[in-house]
Amino acid sequence: MEIVISYTQHEFAPYVSDDDLIRPCQYITAYSEGNVLQNPQPVGVAKLTSLDLYHFGWNIWKYFSIGKQAEVALFLKLVFADVLKDVEPDIIKSHLKDDEQKGLIKIQKSLPSQ
């Protein structure tokens, strides 16, 4: 869990407020335990695109190797509701690994332990 929390903090710190940096870490913990998020407070991000969020979702999904991609797509839709408000979970799922090296958040073969 430390690796994915560290990865999340590293990737999001430049683009979110301190409060918004804490929430995704809490939500990821719940996701990793298989819990469904109930009305999470959306995390606001500056400068990150939907592609960045898809890559982030792919990276954490791959790291945990739990559940289906549809579950991480729904997780992203809930956590980043403002950015992804007009995107359906099926669309998110189908684009998780698009343009692997584009965007600010890239697809990782494995998460770095920092």
C-alpha positions as CSV (number, residue, x, y, z in Angstrom):
1,M,0.0,0.0,0.0
2,E,2.9,2.4,0.7
3,I,4.1,2.2,-2.9
4,V,0.7,3.1,-4.4
5,I,0.1,5.9,-1.9
6,S,3.6,7.3,-2.5
7,Y,3.0,7.0,-6.3
8,T,-0.4,8.9,-5.9
9,Q,1.1,11.6,-3.8
10,H,4.0,12.1,-6.3
11,E,1.8,12.2,-9.4
12,F,-0.9,14.4,-8.0
13,A,1.0,16.8,-5.7
14,P,1.7,19.4,-8.4
15,Y,-2.0,19.4,-9.5
16,V,-4.1,19.3,-6.4
17,S,-4.6,21.1,-3.1
18,D,-3.3,19.5,0.1
19,D,-6.9,18.4,1.0
20,D,-7.4,17.0,-2.5
21,L,-4.1,15.0,-2.1
22,I,-5.4,13.2,1.0
23,R,-8.7,12.1,-0.4
24,P,-7.5,10.0,-3.4
25,C,-5.2,8.2,-1.1
26,Q,-8.1,7.3,1.2
27,Y,-10.2,6.3,-1.8
28,I,-7.4,4.1,-3.1
29,T,-7.2,2.3,0.2
30,A,-10.9,1.6,0.1
31,Y,-10.6,0.5,-3.6
32,S,-7.7,-1.9,-2.7
33,E,-9.9,-3.5,0.0
34,G,-12.7,-4.0,-2.4
35,N,-15.0,-1.4,-0.9
36,V,-17.5,0.5,-3.0
37,L,-17.1,4.3,-2.5
38,Q,-20.3,5.8,-1.2
39,N,-20.7,9.4,-2.3
40,P,-17.0,10.4,-2.3
41,Q,-16.2,14.1,-2.4
42,P,-14.7,14.6,-5.9
43,V,-11.1,15.4,-6.2
44,G,-10.3,18.6,-8.1
45,V,-7.3,18.5,-10.4
46,A,-5.6,21.3,-12.3
47,K,-3.9,20.7,-15.6
48,L,-4.6,17.0,-15.7
49,T,-6.7,15.7,-18.6
50,S,-9.0,12.8,-18.7
51,L,-6.1,10.9,-20.4
52,D,-3.9,11.5,-17.4
53,L,-6.7,10.1,-15.1
54,Y,-7.2,7.1,-17.3
55,H,-3.4,6.3,-17.1
56,F,-3.5,6.8,-13.3
57,G,-6.5,4.3,-13.2
58,W,-4.6,1.8,-15.3
59,N,-1.5,2.0,-13.2
60,I,-3.3,1.4,-9.9
61,W,-5.5,-1.3,-11.4
62,K,-2.5,-3.1,-12.7
63,Y,-0.6,-2.6,-9.4
64,F,-3.4,-4.2,-7.3
65,S,-4.4,-6.8,-9.9
66,I,-7.9,-6.9,-8.4
67,G,-11.3,-6.6,-9.9
68,K,-12.1,-5.7,-13.5
69,Q,-11.3,-2.7,-15.5
70,A,-14.9,-1.6,-15.2
71,E,-14.5,-1.3,-11.5
72,V,-11.5,1.1,-11.8
73,A,-13.4,3.0,-14.5
74,L,-16.2,3.6,-12.0
75,F,-13.7,4.5,-9.3
76,L,-12.2,7.1,-11.6
77,K,-15.7,8.4,-12.5
78,L,-16.6,8.8,-8.8
79,V,-13.3,10.2,-7.6
80,F,-12.7,12.7,-10.4
81,A,-16.4,13.4,-11.1
82,D,-15.7,17.0,-12.2
83,V,-13.2,16.2,-14.9
84,L,-15.1,13.0,-16.0
85,K,-18.6,14.3,-15.6
86,D,-19.4,13.9,-19.3
87,V,-17.7,10.5,-19.7
88,E,-19.4,7.2,-19.2
89,P,-17.6,4.4,-17.3
90,D,-17.6,2.2,-20.4
91,I,-15.7,4.9,-22.3
92,I,-13.2,5.3,-19.5
93,K,-12.6,1.6,-19.4
94,S,-12.0,1.5,-23.2
95,H,-9.4,4.2,-23.0
96,L,-7.4,3.4,-19.8
97,K,-4.2,2.6,-21.7
98,D,-4.5,4.9,-24.7
99,D,-1.4,6.8,-25.9
100,E,0.7,5.3,-23.2
101,Q,3.5,8.0,-23.2
102,K,1.3,11.0,-23.8
103,G,0.0,13.3,-21.0
104,L,1.5,14.2,-17.7
105,I,0.8,10.8,-16.1
106,K,2.2,8.0,-18.1
107,I,1.5,4.3,-18.2
108,Q,3.9,2.5,-15.8
109,K,5.1,-1.1,-16.3
110,S,5.5,-1.1,-12.5
111,L,5.1,1.5,-9.9
112,P,8.3,2.9,-8.6
113,S,9.0,2.5,-4.9
114,Q,10.0,6.0,-3.8
